[in-house]
Amino acid sequence: MATTSDARTIKTADTAFTIIELVGKRNGITLTEISNQLPQSKSTVHHYLTTLHQRGYLIRQDDQYFLSLRFLHHGMKARNRRELSNSLNPTLKDLAEDTGEIAWVAVAERGKSYILELESGEKAVHTGEHIGLRQDLHCHAAGKCILAHMLDEQVDEILSEHGLSRHTDRTITDRDDLKAELRTIREEGVAYMHGETIKGLNSVGAPIISQETVLGAISVAGPAKRVSEEKLRDTLADQVLAAANAIELEVTYA
């Protein structure tokens, strides 16, 4: 439900989007399961589901509801308006092939990161990453790169709104500790993640900057036993930096 204090919301629209989000979290959900999580009556929730189904935003199979591919249409339009969207391949694909790991480019919107594009090398281990994945910025390498190149007041706004959620016992949850790491990232040009989002997963990221504006960040990730801290610093960091530089040139001079 809406929680913002600086804008009025329409309750019916808020309920509709809450239902969409509930459906999106599950691979199939029933009317009863949805209504159990909402204050509205089961019959009212059914009216919402019927409307969303008729408008083509939900599909129904037996007694379960799923998001429809109509969201893909809107999502692709949102993705393609990004300045980076036409400047990633073959750089991202080459990075994944050269490292053998999973590589992606993330961008920020409204204080969260979204995977804009993703490629997998032959040894890549998938832990739920996919195009469109929405994540906190503070707990992965690409997100920390983006935060590091934002204005201090922008970072403070994001942290005040979204907080510092703990994902593992290695996640940074102290604001001062995070800001200290962001300073190091600006100095070194890369960010590292050691099991902060998922235990046993390490990554390195580099910002993509054009005309002094951070457009996003590129990252490579892999299992800690294969992608050690030494490998991140001695090998993968340079590869990620080179890929970021190639994309920056493409964006700036295309």
Salt bridges, closest charged atoms under 4 A:
GLU33 OE2 - ARG26 NH2 3.20
GLU101 OE2 - ARG226 NE 2.69
GLU109 OE1 - ARG81 NH2 2.82
GLU109 OE1 - ARG82 NH2 3.34
GLU117 OE1 - ARG79 NH2 2.28
ASP136 OD1 - LYS112 NZ 2.37
ASP136 OD2 - HIS167 NE2 2.78
ASP156 OD1 - ARG175 NH1 3.71
ASP156 OD1 - LYS179 NZ 2.51
GLU161 OE2 - HIS162 NE2 3.87
GLU181 OE2 - LYS144 NZ 2.64
GLU188 OE1 - ARG233 NH1 3.81
GLU196 OE1 - LYS144 NZ 2.98
GLU229 OE2 - ARG233 NE 3.66
